[in-house]
Amino acid sequence: MKVAVVTGAAQGVGLATSELLADSGYHVVMTDVQPLDDQLANLRSGGRQLSAISGDISDSGFVSELASKVQRDNGGADTLVNNAGISLICPAEETSIDQWQQVISINLTAPFLLCQAFGKQMLDRGSGSIVNVASIAGLHGVIHRTAYNASKHGLIGLTRTLAAEWGGRGVRVNAVCPGWIKTEMDARDMGSGAYSDDDIINRVPQARFARPQEVARAIAFLAESDGFINGVSLPVDGGWTGDASWDALRIKTRRPATSDENKL
């Protein structure tokens, strides 16, 4: 049985990805700084093969422990999904060094540590796939998100470099770049008053937020161990990064939303 490690698995995209990969025949090792008992019990109830370990992925000691446990219990990882991350909405001139370092530590340093630890297992075996969850904020600038944008730009750079370095040794490294998703992170960010539903809906050509399951499907696609896609940063954004129109024109030319779309 193939083994996948998914970080940030307690909610949102990480939880949806864990479920989808388990449905696809993986034994999924879920990890998060939050407890995972309830999520694990719910997913196992469908006969899926999963295990979990909670801890701080920005702690190199925990990452080493996690990699050793997966090696010992499961024979190593075939797939690593670096999904865990945090956001920060703050003007650049007001961002403290502690805030900056926390975002970089979790969003960029932790994925590097995980790629290094699990990449060694994959390189020893001569096969494997890593999918880093970046963001459209790693492809463009977004106001008041200096630390977050820098971390996601860095994650895309890490993806491309490891793809070049490890591709010839059997390990592929790719990234997905989601737009705005209806998750717990979005609820917290929107609660700060930084933006509204309409701000996102009016900007996205498909006129809605992404669903966690849609991002999970892109991750699963890139995770296929025998694929030939390597070093790609795939937008999953409803056309956001491909549209240079202005809001009034975009809204004028779209069809009315269906009743199902209005429920999102």
Secondary structure, DSSP 8 states (H G I E B T S, - for coil): --EEEEESTTSHHHHHHHHHHHHTT-EEEEEESS--HHHHHHHHTTT--EEEEE--TT-HHHHHHHHHHHHHHHSS-SEEEE-------B-GGG--HHHHHHHHIIIIIHHHHHHHHHHHHHHHHT-EEEEEE--GGGTS--TTBHHHHHHHHHHHHHHHHHHHHHGGGTEEEEEEEE--B-SHHHHHHHHTTS--HHHHHTTSTT-S-B-HHHHHHHHHHHH-TT----S-EEEESTTGGG----HHHHHHHS----HHHHT-
